[in-house]
Amino acid sequence: MNDENRPEKQHLIQIPPVFYESISGQPFNKCQVCEKPLLEPSALYVVEKMFRKNPVNNKVEPLFEFAICLDCARDLFNRFSEESKANINKYFMENNRMIDMLSNRQEELHVEDYLGKCAVTGTPVHQLEEYQIYGQFQGNMLKLDMPPYMISAPVMDDVQDLLSDKTIDELDDFTGKYLTGPPEFREFFKSPRRRPVFI
Ligand SMILES: [Zn+2]
């Protein structure tokens, strides 16, 4: 095996616990849509988790979380309207500070470097009441060549505003069908401005 094929050269790292399934305290093991096993070495998938600071004790708690294989994520994104897809792509092309951060890096970044600041606004995570993290995975590893990122609530709101009514209906159907978790998760999705978006 030459150097290029070694896992560390492919930028794969062990899944950080922040991306674990909260209830089991373990990595997600199946796609929440098609139930395909995710911890097989060839499985490609994404995990999205949203956190909110509990105003009572100031503790950051997961509000919803989702694991979905790349095939199912692509299917979902393909159901978005052309208008929504174009708007989302444009928004992230224009607003992603992560690109600068990655091209300027002097040394290897750690997962905290990716998740410690909003990828769009640069706001540090400890100043946020609510935020979302996103990562791409292969089997039991996190991929750093498609780096994980964090976005703050104001950016989530911007993204919601980019979605057409058709796309919002698709997402509502989708979350109604597949979202699992405690009842508060479902309550949360009745809020018109919070939906998972796999970008
Ligand atoms: Zn799937």
py3Dmol code that shows the C-alpha trace and the ligand (Angstrom):
import py3Dmol

protein = """\
ATOM      1  CA  MET A   1       0.000   0.000   0.000  1.00  0.00           C
ATOM      2  CA  ASN A   2       1.538   3.314  -0.926  1.00  0.00           C
ATOM      3  CA  ASP A   3       1.133   6.442   1.160  1.00  0.00           C
ATOM      4  CA  GLU A   4      -1.733   7.869  -0.861  1.00  0.00           C
ATOM      5  CA  ASN A   5      -3.984   4.934  -0.044  1.00  0.00           C
ATOM      6  CA  ARG A   6      -3.467   4.950   3.685  1.00  0.00           C
ATOM      7  CA  PRO A   7      -6.604   5.944   5.569  1.00  0.00           C
ATOM      8  CA  GLU A   8      -4.957   9.000   7.115  1.00  0.00           C
ATOM      9  CA  LYS A   9      -4.006  10.219   3.638  1.00  0.00           C
ATOM     10  CA  GLN A  10      -7.625   9.886   2.572  1.00  0.00           C
ATOM     11  CA  HIS A  11      -8.568  12.092   5.503  1.00  0.00           C
ATOM     12  CA  LEU A  12     -10.722   9.614   7.326  1.00  0.00           C
ATOM     13  CA  ILE A  13     -10.895   9.857  11.109  1.00  0.00           C
ATOM     14  CA  GLN A  14     -12.780   7.922  13.762  1.00  0.00           C
ATOM     15  CA  ILE A  15     -16.321   9.220  14.165  1.00  0.00           C
ATOM     16  CA  PRO A  16     -16.242  11.931  16.855  1.00  0.00           C
ATOM     17  CA  PRO A  17     -18.846  11.280  19.588  1.00  0.00           C
ATOM     18  CA  VAL A  18     -20.613  14.559  18.735  1.00  0.00           C
ATOM     19  CA  PHE A  19     -21.921  12.737  15.653  1.00  0.00           C
ATOM     20  CA  TYR A  20     -23.132   9.668  17.589  1.00  0.00           C
ATOM     21  CA  GLU A  21     -26.787   8.804  17.908  1.00  0.00           C
ATOM     22  CA  SER A  22     -27.762  10.497  21.166  1.00  0.00           C
ATOM     23  CA  ILE A  23     -30.015   7.789  22.519  1.00  0.00           C
ATOM     24  CA  SER A  24     -27.662   4.836  22.018  1.00  0.00           C
ATOM     25  CA  GLY A  25     -24.420   6.789  22.512  1.00  0.00           C
ATOM     26  CA  GLN A  26     -23.057   4.842  19.516  1.00  0.00           C
ATOM     27  CA  PRO A  27     -22.482   5.654  15.850  1.00  0.00           C
ATOM     28  CA  PHE A  28     -25.638   5.507  13.724  1.00  0.00           C
ATOM     29  CA  ASN A  29     -25.865   2.028  12.258  1.00  0.00           C
ATOM     30  CA  LYS A  30     -28.564   2.265   9.623  1.00  0.00           C
ATOM     31  CA  CYS A  31     -30.022   4.673   7.111  1.00  0.00           C
ATOM     32  CA  GLN A  32     -33.210   6.107   8.565  1.00  0.00           C
ATOM     33  CA  VAL A  33     -34.905   5.892   5.176  1.00  0.00           C
ATOM     34  CA  CYS A  34     -33.894   2.599   3.493  1.00  0.00           C
ATOM     35  CA  GLU A  35     -32.384   0.910   6.608  1.00  0.00           C
ATOM     36  CA  LYS A  36     -29.176   0.061   4.775  1.00  0.00           C
ATOM     37  CA  PRO A  37     -26.383  -0.737   7.272  1.00  0.00           C
ATOM     38  CA  LEU A  38     -24.017   2.214   7.603  1.00  0.00           C
ATOM     39  CA  LEU A  39     -21.038   0.769   9.431  1.00  0.00           C
ATOM     40  CA  GLU A  40     -19.971  -1.415   6.483  1.00  0.00           C
ATOM     41  CA  PRO A  41     -16.631  -0.095   5.161  1.00  0.00           C
ATOM     42  CA  SER A  42     -18.140   0.860   1.779  1.00  0.00           C
ATOM     43  CA  ALA A  43     -21.263   2.639   3.121  1.00  0.00           C
ATOM     44  CA  LEU A  44     -21.411   6.376   2.373  1.00  0.00           C
ATOM     45  CA  TYR A  45     -23.787   8.501   4.402  1.00  0.00           C
ATOM     46  CA  VAL A  46     -24.420  11.828   6.062  1.00  0.00           C
ATOM     47  CA  VAL A  47     -25.370  12.730   9.610  1.00  0.00           C
ATOM     48  CA  GLU A  48     -27.084  15.956  10.510  1.00  0.00           C
ATOM     49  CA  LYS A  49     -27.716  16.985  14.113  1.00  0.00           C
ATOM     50  CA  MET A  50     -29.252  20.096  15.533  1.00  0.00           C
ATOM     51  CA  PHE A  51     -28.442  21.384  19.005  1.00  0.00           C
ATOM     52  CA  ARG A  52     -30.074  23.970  21.194  1.00  0.00           C
ATOM     53  CA  LYS A  53     -28.925  25.530  24.435  1.00  0.00           C
ATOM     54  CA  ASN A  54     -31.433  24.695  27.149  1.00  0.00           C
ATOM     55  CA  PRO A  55     -32.351  28.041  28.760  1.00  0.00           C
ATOM     56  CA  VAL A  56     -32.968  26.366  32.130  1.00  0.00           C
ATOM     57  CA  ASN A  57     -29.532  24.886  32.691  1.00  0.00           C
ATOM     58  CA  ASN A  58     -27.544  26.356  29.779  1.00  0.00           C
ATOM     59  CA  LYS A  59     -26.692  22.852  28.646  1.00  0.00           C
ATOM     60  CA  VAL A  60     -26.443  22.190  24.924  1.00  0.00           C
ATOM     61  CA  GLU A  61     -28.855  19.411  23.985  1.00  0.00           C
ATOM     62  CA  PRO A  62     -29.498  17.608  20.709  1.00  0.00           C
ATOM     63  CA  LEU A  63     -32.815  18.638  19.245  1.00  0.00           C
ATOM     64  CA  PHE A  64     -32.963  16.373  16.285  1.00  0.00           C
ATOM     65  CA  GLU A  65     -30.601  14.083  14.447  1.00  0.00           C
ATOM     66  CA  PHE A  66     -30.645  12.198  11.267  1.00  0.00           C
ATOM     67  CA  ALA A  67     -28.515   9.592   9.457  1.00  0.00           C
ATOM     68  CA  ILE A  68     -29.217   8.965   5.805  1.00  0.00           C
ATOM     69  CA  CYS A  69     -27.254   7.104   3.113  1.00  0.00           C
ATOM     70  CA  LEU A  70     -26.008   9.167   0.182  1.00  0.00           C
ATOM     71  CA  ASP A  71     -28.404   7.443  -2.237  1.00  0.00           C
ATOM     72  CA  CYS A  72     -31.418   8.428  -0.153  1.00  0.00           C
ATOM     73  CA  ALA A  73     -30.032  11.944   0.446  1.00  0.00           C
ATOM     74  CA  ARG A  74     -29.631  12.395  -3.324  1.00  0.00           C
ATOM     75  CA  ASP A  75     -33.165  11.120  -3.917  1.00  0.00           C
ATOM     76  CA  LEU A  76     -34.465  13.676  -1.450  1.00  0.00           C
ATOM     77  CA  PHE A  77     -32.445  16.531  -2.910  1.00  0.00           C
ATOM     78  CA  ASN A  78     -33.658  15.578  -6.411  1.00  0.00           C
ATOM     79  CA  ARG A  79     -37.210  16.101  -5.237  1.00  0.00           C
ATOM     80  CA  PHE A  80     -36.406  19.718  -4.429  1.00  0.00           C
ATOM     81  CA  SER A  81     -37.619  22.173  -7.040  1.00  0.00           C
ATOM     82  CA  GLU A  82     -35.045  23.428  -9.543  1.00  0.00           C
ATOM     83  CA  GLU A  83     -35.474  26.879  -8.058  1.00  0.00           C
ATOM     84  CA  SER A  84     -34.651  25.673  -4.523  1.00  0.00           C
ATOM     85  CA  LYS A  85     -31.629  23.694  -5.666  1.00  0.00           C
ATOM     86  CA  ALA A  86     -30.238  26.646  -7.603  1.00  0.00           C
ATOM     87  CA  ASN A  87     -30.843  29.018  -4.670  1.00  0.00           C
ATOM     88  CA  ILE A  88     -29.157  26.729  -2.148  1.00  0.00           C
ATOM     89  CA  ASN A  89     -26.131  26.128  -4.348  1.00  0.00           C
ATOM     90  CA  LYS A  90     -25.720  29.826  -5.025  1.00  0.00           C
ATOM     91  CA  TYR A  91     -26.067  30.728  -1.352  1.00  0.00           C
ATOM     92  CA  PHE A  92     -23.346  28.335  -0.263  1.00  0.00           C
ATOM     93  CA  MET A  93     -21.024  29.227  -3.122  1.00  0.00           C
ATOM     94  CA  GLU A  94     -21.269  32.886  -2.135  1.00  0.00           C
ATOM     95  CA  ASN A  95     -21.247  32.515   1.617  1.00  0.00           C
ATOM     96  CA  ASN A  96     -19.027  29.618   2.534  1.00  0.00           C
ATOM     97  CA  ARG A  97     -16.106  30.843   4.621  1.00  0.00           C
ATOM     98  CA  MET A  98     -15.001  27.277   5.035  1.00  0.00           C
ATOM     99  CA  ILE A  99     -13.463  27.386   1.582  1.00  0.00           C
ATOM    100  CA  ASP A 100     -11.090  30.186   2.678  1.00  0.00           C
ATOM    101  CA  MET A 101     -10.358  28.458   5.930  1.00  0.00           C
ATOM    102  CA  LEU A 102      -9.429  25.220   4.168  1.00  0.00           C
ATOM    103  CA  SER A 103      -7.298  26.824   1.501  1.00  0.00           C
ATOM    104  CA  ASN A 104      -5.400  28.879   4.092  1.00  0.00           C
ATOM    105  CA  ARG A 105      -4.673  26.068   6.465  1.00  0.00           C
ATOM    106  CA  GLN A 106      -1.073  25.647   7.521  1.00  0.00           C
ATOM    107  CA  GLU A 107      -1.477  22.362   9.263  1.00  0.00           C
ATOM    108  CA  GLU A 108      -3.881  19.506   9.750  1.00  0.00           C
ATOM    109  CA  LEU A 109      -7.220  20.663  11.126  1.00  0.00           C
ATOM    110  CA  HIS A 110      -9.044  18.898  13.912  1.00  0.00           C
ATOM    111  CA  VAL A 111     -12.747  18.283  13.972  1.00  0.00           C
ATOM    112  CA  GLU A 112     -13.222  21.135  16.478  1.00  0.00           C
ATOM    113  CA  ASP A 113     -11.740  23.513  13.912  1.00  0.00           C
ATOM    114  CA  TYR A 114     -14.508  22.621  11.503  1.00  0.00           C
ATOM    115  CA  LEU A 115     -17.342  22.644  14.008  1.00  0.00           C
ATOM    116  CA  GLY A 116     -16.186  25.468  16.292  1.00  0.00           C
ATOM    117  CA  LYS A 117     -17.458  28.308  14.084  1.00  0.00           C
ATOM    118  CA  CYS A 118     -20.442  28.815  11.825  1.00  0.00           C
ATOM    119  CA  ALA A 119     -19.245  28.030   8.287  1.00  0.00           C
ATOM    120  CA  VAL A 120     -21.117  31.055   6.952  1.00  0.00           C
ATOM    121  CA  THR A 121     -21.081  33.782   9.622  1.00  0.00           C
ATOM    122  CA  GLY A 122     -17.970  32.711  11.541  1.00  0.00           C
ATOM    123  CA  THR A 123     -19.778  33.024  14.893  1.00  0.00           C
ATOM    124  CA  PRO A 124     -18.101  30.832  17.564  1.00  0.00           C
ATOM    125  CA  VAL A 125     -20.217  27.903  18.668  1.00  0.00           C
ATOM    126  CA  HIS A 126     -20.236  28.947  22.345  1.00  0.00           C
ATOM    127  CA  GLN A 127     -22.074  32.146  21.405  1.00  0.00           C
ATOM    128  CA  LEU A 128     -24.896  30.278  19.697  1.00  0.00           C
ATOM    129  CA  GLU A 129     -28.257  29.292  21.147  1.00  0.00           C
ATOM    130  CA  GLU A 130     -28.998  26.938  18.306  1.00  0.00           C
ATOM    131  CA  TYR A 131     -26.936  25.352  15.556  1.00  0.00           C
ATOM    132  CA  GLN A 132     -26.669  22.425  13.258  1.00  0.00           C
ATOM    133  CA  ILE A 133     -23.738  20.167  12.374  1.00  0.00           C
ATOM    134  CA  TYR A 134     -23.312  18.076   9.297  1.00  0.00           C
ATOM    135  CA  GLY A 135     -20.776  15.424   8.340  1.00  0.00           C
ATOM    136  CA  GLN A 136     -20.124  12.880   5.633  1.00  0.00           C
ATOM    137  CA  PHE A 137     -19.053   9.403   6.615  1.00  0.00           C
ATOM    138  CA  GLN A 138     -17.712   6.199   5.197  1.00  0.00           C
ATOM    139  CA  GLY A 139     -18.455   3.170   7.369  1.00  0.00           C
ATOM    140  CA  ASN A 140     -17.164   3.893  10.843  1.00  0.00           C
ATOM    141  CA  MET A 141     -15.075   6.894   9.744  1.00  0.00           C
ATOM    142  CA  LEU A 142     -15.729  10.604   9.278  1.00  0.00           C
ATOM    143  CA  LYS A 143     -14.543  11.982   5.943  1.00  0.00           C
ATOM    144  CA  LEU A 144     -12.399  15.122   6.144  1.00  0.00           C
ATOM    145  CA  ASP A 145     -12.021  15.526   2.385  1.00  0.00           C
ATOM    146  CA  MET A 146     -15.723  16.505   2.420  1.00  0.00           C
ATOM    147  CA  PRO A 147     -15.275  18.358   5.709  1.00  0.00           C
ATOM    148  CA  PRO A 148     -17.934  18.480   8.403  1.00  0.00           C
ATOM    149  CA  TYR A 149     -19.356  21.892   9.153  1.00  0.00           C
ATOM    150  CA  MET A 150     -21.544  23.804  11.549  1.00  0.00           C
ATOM    151  CA  ILE A 151     -24.162  26.419  10.682  1.00  0.00           C
ATOM    152  CA  SER A 152     -25.857  28.782  13.103  1.00  0.00           C
ATOM    153  CA  ALA A 153     -29.620  29.354  13.431  1.00  0.00           C
ATOM    154  CA  PRO A 154     -29.629  32.606  11.384  1.00  0.00           C
ATOM    155  CA  VAL A 155     -28.104  30.689   8.470  1.00  0.00           C
ATOM    156  CA  MET A 156     -30.674  27.903   8.866  1.00  0.00           C
ATOM    157  CA  ASP A 157     -33.333  30.610   8.574  1.00  0.00           C
ATOM    158  CA  ASP A 158     -31.703  32.004   5.432  1.00  0.00           C
ATOM    159  CA  VAL A 159     -31.675  28.534   3.896  1.00  0.00           C
ATOM    160  CA  GLN A 160     -35.349  27.987   4.722  1.00  0.00           C
ATOM    161  CA  ASP A 161     -36.120  31.251   2.956  1.00  0.00           C
ATOM    162  CA  LEU A 162     -34.457  29.913  -0.194  1.00  0.00           C
ATOM    163  CA  LEU A 163     -36.832  26.962  -0.437  1.00  0.00           C
ATOM    164  CA  SER A 164     -39.867  27.013  -2.676  1.00  0.00           C
ATOM    165  CA  ASP A 165     -43.278  25.929  -1.354  1.00  0.00           C
ATOM    166  CA  LYS A 166     -42.980  22.714  -3.341  1.00  0.00           C
ATOM    167  CA  THR A 167     -39.682  21.877  -1.689  1.00  0.00           C
ATOM    168  CA  ILE A 168     -41.047  22.691   1.750  1.00  0.00           C
ATOM    169  CA  ASP A 169     -43.932  20.275   1.114  1.00  0.00           C
ATOM    170  CA  GLU A 170     -41.469  17.558   0.067  1.00  0.00           C
ATOM    171  CA  LEU A 171     -39.422  18.090   3.225  1.00  0.00           C
ATOM    172  CA  ASP A 172     -42.517  18.020   5.410  1.00  0.00           C
ATOM    173  CA  ASP A 173     -43.591  14.711   3.847  1.00  0.00           C
ATOM    174  CA  PHE A 174     -40.125  13.365   4.317  1.00  0.00           C
ATOM    175  CA  THR A 175     -39.694  14.329   7.950  1.00  0.00           C
ATOM    176  CA  GLY A 176     -43.238  13.157   8.728  1.00  0.00           C
ATOM    177  CA  LYS A 177     -42.418   9.744   7.332  1.00  0.00           C
ATOM    178  CA  TYR A 178     -38.882   9.146   8.526  1.00  0.00           C
ATOM    179  CA  LEU A 179     -38.033  11.310  11.459  1.00  0.00           C
ATOM    180  CA  THR A 180     -37.759   9.291  14.612  1.00  0.00           C
ATOM    181  CA  GLY A 181     -37.010  10.371  18.135  1.00  0.00           C
ATOM    182  CA  PRO A 182     -38.821  11.764  21.120  1.00  0.00           C
ATOM    183  CA  PRO A 183     -42.149  13.595  20.611  1.00  0.00           C
ATOM    184  CA  GLU A 184     -40.481  16.978  21.138  1.00  0.00           C
ATOM    185  CA  PHE A 185     -38.601  16.377  17.878  1.00  0.00           C
ATOM    186  CA  ARG A 186     -41.925  16.196  16.065  1.00  0.00           C
ATOM    187  CA  GLU A 187     -43.238  19.280  17.813  1.00  0.00           C
ATOM    188  CA  PHE A 188     -40.144  21.056  16.673  1.00  0.00           C
ATOM    189  CA  PHE A 189     -40.858  20.256  13.040  1.00  0.00           C
ATOM    190  CA  LYS A 190     -44.253  21.878  13.255  1.00  0.00           C
ATOM    191  CA  SER A 191     -42.287  25.083  13.469  1.00  0.00           C
ATOM    192  CA  PRO A 192     -42.290  26.395   9.919  1.00  0.00           C
ATOM    193  CA  ARG A 193     -38.636  27.323   9.863  1.00  0.00           C
ATOM    194  CA  ARG A 194     -36.786  24.241  10.962  1.00  0.00           C
ATOM    195  CA  ARG A 195     -36.320  21.365   8.633  1.00  0.00           C
ATOM    196  CA  PRO A 196     -33.373  19.148   7.858  1.00  0.00           C
ATOM    197  CA  VAL A 197     -31.695  20.103   4.610  1.00  0.00           C
ATOM    198  CA  PHE A 198     -28.975  17.840   3.328  1.00  0.00           C
ATOM    199  CA  ILE A 199     -26.764  20.073   1.299  1.00  0.00           C
TER     200      ILE A 199
END
"""
ligand_1 = """\
1
ZN
Zn -30.844 4.973 2.519
"""
view = py3Dmol.view(width=600, height=400)
view.addModel(protein, "pdb")
view.setStyle({"model": 0}, {"cartoon": {"style": "trace"}})
view.addModel(ligand_1, "xyz")
view.setStyle({"model": 1}, {"stick": {}})
view.zoomTo()
view.show()
